[in-house]
Amino acid sequence: MMKRIALLGATGSIGRQALDVVRSLPNEFEVVALTAGSNVELLGTQIREFRPAMFSFEENAGGRRKWERLGVDSPEFLPPEEICRHPDVDLVLVATSGKMGLFPTLSSIRSRKPVALSNKEVLVMAGEIVRSEAAKYETEILPVDSEHSAIWQCLRGEEANTVSRLILTASGGPFRDYSHAELERVSADEALCHPTWQMGRKVTVDSATLMNKGMEAIEAHWLFNVPFEDIQVIIHRESIIHSLVEFVDCSVKAQLSLPDMRLPIQYALSYPARLPNPQINRLEWSTLDCLSFQSPCMDRFPCLGLALHAARLGSTYPAALSAADEVAVERFLAGDIGFMDIPRLLENTLEQHQAVTSLSLDNILNADLWAREYAWNWGLR
């Protein structure tokens, strides 16, 4: 029987690649819901092709008027959280970015629907709450990021108490060999040219600052219940090994493949099955000259250290950091601040943030709002 999928964030990079997977395996998956932000033109094209029963988009900023001009035979318009609860949905793929993925993720979990999670910020902001709710409702969170998918695959069949370390690999981004002076002069166009992956603008900049790897360490902690001190980041330029797991006997398992996000997306959608897909290329071992590894330079990329620092502080610090990073990246891409102003802004945000003693969704959202306001005003005082 085909698996019925609700795809949140259909017009983004992960969403578009997820639909590539569905096209390649039409007898395995049915798209029953599509949601998007402001790109209603592409959403309309996707709806014509996949004929979902439900859809949603952001109605502000003229979105409703744009949609009405498309003349698409509309399926039922429902808010994302309601789509996640719908009885015709078997699995929800959260491919949005930022805090907008939080409440749909919780809605899916509380409806006992497996969540294929690509949104980093959900677990960074509210990992403790999300993991607690997933345990309460006995709902699976299926990681989509290539690094977490690799760890997840390496852990299959293993006992949790045999894990010694998780090792997250990072390409290092386009500036891994830059000097401090060169980093100060990085432009937005340069930051958006990743050497390995094709991703959305926000995550591409986060990859250039290594903020994404700090966020992934926080995610790994909540996904796999491993202490932060047992999570390591290593630079692996070739992006062939997507992460590794070291066990107590010092043996190491790794997941290798060509850098193609369709593979971890497909694995999350098809789990527990593995499916052949003619559109995904296999590794040609004779072409692999070497696989290199090096430790990240924390002085050159302070965002990684700031994310790990926020993780150790806990409480609402990760939520504040995540919100401030969204604003910092937006300001950088708009030419409002420089590349190395991003870590300066984030460091100041953490210094000024007043965390609460008890963690709740309200406190997390309040921290998010405070950090956004602080980040927008940073440097203007």
C-alpha positions in Angstrom: 0.0 0.0 0.0 1.3 3.4 -0.9 2.5 5.7 1.9 0.5 9.0 2.0 2.7 12.0 2.6 2.1 15.5 3.7 5.0 17.7 2.6 5.5 20.9 4.5 7.8 23.3 2.7 7.2 21.9 -0.8 8.8 24.8 -2.7 12.1 24.8 -0.8 15.3 22.8 -1.6 14.4 19.8 0.5 10.7 19.9 -0.6 11.6 20.0 -4.3 14.1 17.0 -3.9 11.4 15.1 -2.0 9.1 15.4 -4.9 11.9 14.2 -7.1 11.9 11.0 -5.0 8.1 10.7 -5.3 8.4 11.0 -9.1 11.1 8.3 -9.2 8.9 5.9 -7.1 5.3 6.6 -8.1 4.1 3.3 -6.8 5.5 3.8 -3.3 4.3 7.3 -2.3 1.2 9.5 -2.7 1.4 13.2 -2.0 -1.8 14.1 -0.2 -0.8 17.6 1.1 1.6 20.4 0.0 2.4 23.5 1.9 4.6 26.5 1.0 5.5 30.0 2.1 5.3 32.8 -0.4 6.2 30.9 -3.6 2.7 30.3 -4.7 3.6 30.1 -8.4 5.7 27.0 -7.9 3.2 25.6 -5.4 0.5 25.9 -8.1 2.7 24.0 -10.6 3.3 21.2 -8.0 -0.4 21.0 -7.2 -1.2 20.5 -10.9 1.3 17.7 -11.1 0.6 15.8 -7.8 -3.1 16.6 -7.3 -3.0 16.7 -3.4 -6.2 16.7 -1.5 -5.0 19.5 0.8 -2.7 22.5 0.6 -1.6 25.6 2.4 0.5 28.7 2.0 1.3 32.0 3.8 -1.6 34.3 3.0 0.2 37.5 4.0 2.2 39.7 1.7 -0.3 39.3 -1.1 -0.1 35.5 -1.2 -3.8 35.1 -1.4 -4.1 37.5 -4.3 -1.2 35.8 -6.2 -2.8 32.4 -5.7 -6.2 33.5 -7.0 -4.6 34.9 -10.2 -3.1 31.4 -10.9 -6.5 29.9 -11.7 -5.5 26.5 -10.2 -8.3 24.1 -9.3 -7.7 24.3 -5.6 -7.7 21.3 -3.2 -8.9 22.0 0.3 -7.1 24.8 2.1 -6.1 23.9 5.6 -3.6 25.3 8.1 -0.4 23.1 8.4 -1.2 21.9 11.9 -4.6 20.7 10.8 -3.0 19.0 7.8 -0.7 17.2 10.2 -3.6 15.8 12.1 -5.6 14.7 9.1 -6.5 11.0 9.1 -5.5 10.6 5.4 -1.9 11.4 6.2 0.5 8.6 7.1 3.7 10.5 7.4 4.6 14.2 7.6 7.8 15.6 6.0 8.7 18.9 7.7 11.0 20.6 5.2 10.3 24.1 6.3 13.0 26.3 8.0 12.9 28.3 11.2 10.4 28.2 14.0 7.4 27.7 11.6 8.2 24.0 11.7 7.7 23.7 15.5 3.9 23.5 16.0 3.3 21.3 12.9 5.9 18.9 14.2 4.2 18.8 17.6 0.8 18.4 15.9 2.1 15.4 14.0 3.6 13.8 17.0 0.5 14.2 19.1 -1.5 12.6 16.3 1.0 9.7 16.4 2.1 10.3 12.8 5.8 9.7 12.1 7.7 12.9 11.3 10.5 13.0 8.8 12.3 16.0 10.1 14.5 18.3 8.0 14.0 21.5 10.0 17.0 22.0 12.2 15.5 24.8 14.3 12.7 22.6 15.7 15.1 20.5 17.8 17.5 23.4 18.5 14.7 25.5 19.9 12.6 22.9 21.7 14.5 19.5 21.6 13.6 18.6 25.2 9.9 19.2 24.7 9.8 17.5 21.3 11.6 14.4 22.5 9.3 14.2 25.6 6.2 14.5 23.4 7.5 11.9 21.0 8.1 9.5 23.9 4.7 10.2 25.4 2.8 9.6 22.1 5.2 6.8 21.0 5.9 8.6 17.7 9.0 8.2 15.6 11.1 11.2 14.5 12.9 10.2 11.3 15.9 12.4 10.6 16.3 13.8 7.1 19.6 15.7 7.4 22.3 13.6 5.7 24.5 13.6 8.9 21.7 12.4 11.2 20.4 10.0 8.6 23.9 8.5 8.5 24.1 8.1 12.3 20.6 6.7 12.3 21.5 4.1 9.7 24.8 3.2 11.6 22.8 2.7 14.8 20.3 0.2 13.4 20.7 -3.1 15.2 23.0 -1.6 17.8 22.4 -1.3 21.6 22.4 2.3 22.9 24.8 1.4 25.7 27.5 0.3 23.2 27.8 3.8 21.6 30.9 5.7 22.6 30.9 8.8 20.2 28.9 10.3 17.4 31.1 12.0 14.8 29.4 14.5 12.5 31.2 15.3 9.3 31.3 18.8 7.7 32.5 19.8 4.3 33.9 23.0 5.9 32.0 25.2 3.4 33.5 27.5 0.8 35.8 29.4 3.3 37.5 26.5 5.1 40.9 27.8 4.1 40.3 31.5 4.4 42.3 33.7 6.7 40.5 36.0 9.2 41.2 39.0 6.9 39.6 37.2 4.0 36.6 36.2 6.0 35.9 39.8 6.9 35.5 40.5 3.2 33.2 37.6 2.2 30.2 38.7 0.2 26.7 37.2 0.2 27.2 35.9 -3.3 30.4 34.1 -2.3 28.7 32.6 0.8 25.9 31.2 -1.3 28.3 29.1 -3.4 28.7 25.9 -1.5 31.4 23.6 -2.9 29.4 20.4 -2.5 25.7 20.7 -1.7 22.8 22.6 -3.3 20.7 24.0 -0.5 18.5 26.9 0.5 20.0 30.3 1.2 19.7 30.2 5.0 21.3 26.7 5.4 24.0 27.6 2.8 25.1 30.6 4.8 24.9 28.5 8.0 27.2 25.9 6.3 29.6 28.7 5.4 29.8 29.9 9.1 29.6 26.3 10.4 26.6 27.3 12.5 24.8 24.4 10.8 27.2 21.9 12.3 26.6 23.4 15.8 22.9 23.1 15.3 23.4 19.5 14.1 25.3 18.6 17.2 22.3 19.9 19.3 19.9 17.9 17.0 22.0 14.8 17.4 21.9 15.1 21.2 18.1 15.1 21.2 17.6 12.5 18.4 20.0 9.9 19.8 20.2 10.7 23.5 24.0 11.1 23.4 25.7 13.6 25.8 27.2 16.7 24.1 30.7 15.8 25.2 30.4 12.6 23.2 29.5 14.4 19.9 32.4 15.5 17.8 32.6 17.5 14.6 35.3 16.8 11.9 35.9 18.4 8.6 35.6 16.0 5.7 36.0 17.9 2.4 34.8 15.2 0.0 31.4 14.9 1.6 31.4 11.1 1.0 31.2 10.0 4.6 28.1 11.6 6.0 28.8 10.8 9.7 30.2 8.0 11.9 29.5 6.2 15.1 32.2 4.9 17.4 31.4 2.1 19.7 32.8 1.2 23.1 35.1 -1.5 21.6 36.7 1.3 19.4 35.1 0.0 16.2 33.6 2.6 13.9 30.7 2.4 11.5 30.2 5.0 8.7 27.6 5.7 6.1 29.0 6.6 2.7 27.3 7.8 -0.5 27.6 10.5 -3.1 26.4 13.9 -1.8 22.8 13.7 -2.9 20.0 14.8 -0.5 17.5 12.6 -2.3 19.0 9.5 -0.6 18.4 10.5 3.1 15.0 12.0 2.1 14.1 8.6 0.5 15.4 6.6 3.4 13.2 8.6 5.8 10.1 8.3 3.6 10.6 4.6 2.9 11.7 3.5 6.4 12.1 0.7 7.4 12.4 -0.4 3.7 15.3 0.3 1.4 14.2 0.9 -2.2 16.2 1.0 -5.4 16.0 4.4 -7.2 17.5 4.7 -10.7 17.8 8.4 -10.2 20.4 8.1 -7.4 23.9 7.3 -8.5 26.2 4.8 -6.8 29.7 5.4 -5.6 32.4 4.5 -8.1 35.2 3.4 -5.7 38.0 3.6 -8.3 37.4 7.4 -8.6 37.9 8.0 -4.8 41.6 9.1 -4.6 41.4 9.9 -0.9 39.1 10.7 2.1 40.5 13.5 4.2 39.8 14.6 7.8 40.8 17.6 9.9 39.6 19.3 13.1 37.6 22.5 12.6 39.2 25.8 13.5 37.1 27.3 16.2 38.9 30.6 15.9 38.1 30.9 12.2 34.5 29.7 12.6 33.3 30.9 16.1 29.6 30.1 15.2 30.3 26.4 15.8 31.7 27.1 19.3 28.8 29.5 20.1 26.2 26.9 19.2 27.9 24.3 21.4 28.2 26.8 24.2 24.4 27.6 23.9 23.8 23.8 24.0 25.7 23.4 27.2 23.9 26.4 28.8 20.6 24.8 27.9 17.3 26.4 28.9 16.2 29.0 26.3 19.7 29.8 25.1 19.5 27.6 22.1 16.2 29.1 21.1 17.6 32.6 21.4 20.7 31.6 19.4 18.5 30.0 16.6 16.3 33.1 16.4 19.2 35.5 16.3 20.9 33.4 13.6 17.9 33.7 11.4 17.9 37.4 11.6 21.7 37.6 11.3 21.7 35.6 8.1 18.9 37.7 6.7 20.8 40.9 7.5 24.0 39.6 6.0 22.2 38.6 2.8 20.7 42.0 2.6 24.1 43.7 2.9 23.3 45.1 6.3 26.1 43.4 8.2 29.3 41.6 7.3 30.0 37.9 7.3 32.1 38.0 10.5 29.4 40.2 12.1 27.2 37.1 12.3 29.2 35.5 15.1 29.6 38.9 16.8 25.8 39.4 16.8 25.2 35.9 18.1 27.8 36.2 20.9 26.2 39.5 22.0 22.8 37.9 21.9 23.9 35.0 24.2 25.6 37.5 26.6 22.5 39.6 26.9 19.9 36.8 27.0 18.2 36.2 30.4 17.2 32.6 30.5 14.3 31.2 32.5 14.5 28.4 35.1 11.6 26.4 33.7 11.3 25.4 30.1 8.0 25.7 28.4 6.8 26.5 24.9 5.7 29.9 26.0 9.2 30.6 27.4 10.8 29.3 24.2 8.6 31.5 22.0 9.3 34.5 24.3 13.0 33.9 24.0 12.7 33.7 20.3 10.8 37.0 20.0 13.3 38.7 22.3 16.3 37.4 20.4 14.8 38.5 17.0 14.2 42.0 18.3 17.7 42.2 19.8 19.3 40.9 16.5 17.4 43.4 14.3 18.6 46.3 16.5 22.1 45.0 17.0 24.7 47.5 15.7 22.1 50.2 15.3 22.4 51.5 18.9 
